[in-house]
């Protein structure tokens, strides 16, 4: 298996509460240049500078996403770590269709959906704390408001590191007091994020995430002090707070409490309730999950390797009575493969 490396800089002003933060703890913007990208085809090969991502994109039409965005920035998704959502809603154009409804939404439903969706970004407990703590870590080695980093992902080809949203998925490594620190694993070990395993990960990457997550779980603090496997009542009053409207004392961890579910489930739970608040009938949450069609492998089966042909399962089958009946570390979510198109149109 090969390795993709991307050398770049992380600007600290992207993180809450320094700015409004288009990024969050699990997705980090990295500034790159034309020599930032390196790839080696195997363990014994040498790294070579590559340029295949110049003008490359994924998706088509309205969903088209350039991999290198304005300002020579990429978006890195922290592989294996899913921090509580700092701000979430129906991103992009509000859909006129929904998987649980046949045909288009009624005009009045659509208008109400837009109104509710634009009213607020919803937040999870511990999201502010995770962002503040990560900012503190990054600040330890920052110069001029930015810190050098290296993105690393084990892949067969460079394009395999990208997801369908045009993000690079892997580990982000910085140096703190002359020691290499993997941000992904640090967040897990400090109980600031949950493990989030995906089918695009290598087996050894999954094992590393599980080891880091166990250290965090053993602390019984952070996200694990608040975690519930049942969803309870959706808290529509817990919303993103603009840093410009709060005092410095308003960012304390003591205030960042509440009912916390795994962010993957929360994103589905949040979208479902946006429709509910708009009084658009889409059935039960279980019916919504079934319509979404999310699939997974059991971790124990995935770790046996692709040759073992692990069985696929539906997420809605392990959500019973608004409760996730399987520990999150036992699930490897199956993600869609991205098709990367070069600037000249070649895939």
Secondary structure as GFF3:
##gff-version 3
##sequence-region A 1 347
A	DSSP	beta_strand	2	11	.	.	.	ID=ss1
A	DSSP	three_ten_helix	12	14	.	.	.	ID=ss2
A	DSSP	beta_strand	27	31	.	.	.	ID=ss3
A	DSSP	beta_strand	37	40	.	.	.	ID=ss4
A	DSSP	beta_strand	48	49	.	.	.	ID=ss5
A	DSSP	beta_strand	57	58	.	.	.	ID=ss6
A	DSSP	three_ten_helix	61	63	.	.	.	ID=ss7
A	DSSP	beta_strand	65	66	.	.	.	ID=ss8
A	DSSP	beta_strand	73	78	.	.	.	ID=ss9
A	DSSP	beta_strand	80	82	.	.	.	ID=ss10
A	DSSP	alpha_helix	107	117	.	.	.	ID=ss11
A	DSSP	alpha_helix	127	139	.	.	.	ID=ss12
A	DSSP	beta_strand	146	155	.	.	.	ID=ss13
A	DSSP	three_ten_helix	158	161	.	.	.	ID=ss14
A	DSSP	beta_strand	168	176	.	.	.	ID=ss15
A	DSSP	beta_strand	179	182	.	.	.	ID=ss16
A	DSSP	alpha_helix	183	189	.	.	.	ID=ss17
A	DSSP	beta_strand	194	198	.	.	.	ID=ss18
A	DSSP	alpha_helix	203	219	.	.	.	ID=ss19
A	DSSP	alpha_helix	223	226	.	.	.	ID=ss20
A	DSSP	three_ten_helix	243	245	.	.	.	ID=ss21
A	DSSP	three_ten_helix	248	251	.	.	.	ID=ss22
A	DSSP	three_ten_helix	253	255	.	.	.	ID=ss23
A	DSSP	alpha_helix	263	277	.	.	.	ID=ss24
A	DSSP	alpha_helix	285	292	.	.	.	ID=ss25
A	DSSP	beta_strand	295	298	.	.	.	ID=ss26
A	DSSP	alpha_helix	299	302	.	.	.	ID=ss27
A	DSSP	three_ten_helix	306	308	.	.	.	ID=ss28
A	DSSP	beta_strand	313	314	.	.	.	ID=ss29
A	DSSP	three_ten_helix	315	318	.	.	.	ID=ss30
A	DSSP	three_ten_helix	328	330	.	.	.	ID=ss31
A	DSSP	beta_strand	331	333	.	.	.	ID=ss32
A	DSSP	beta_strand	340	341	.	.	.	ID=ss33
###
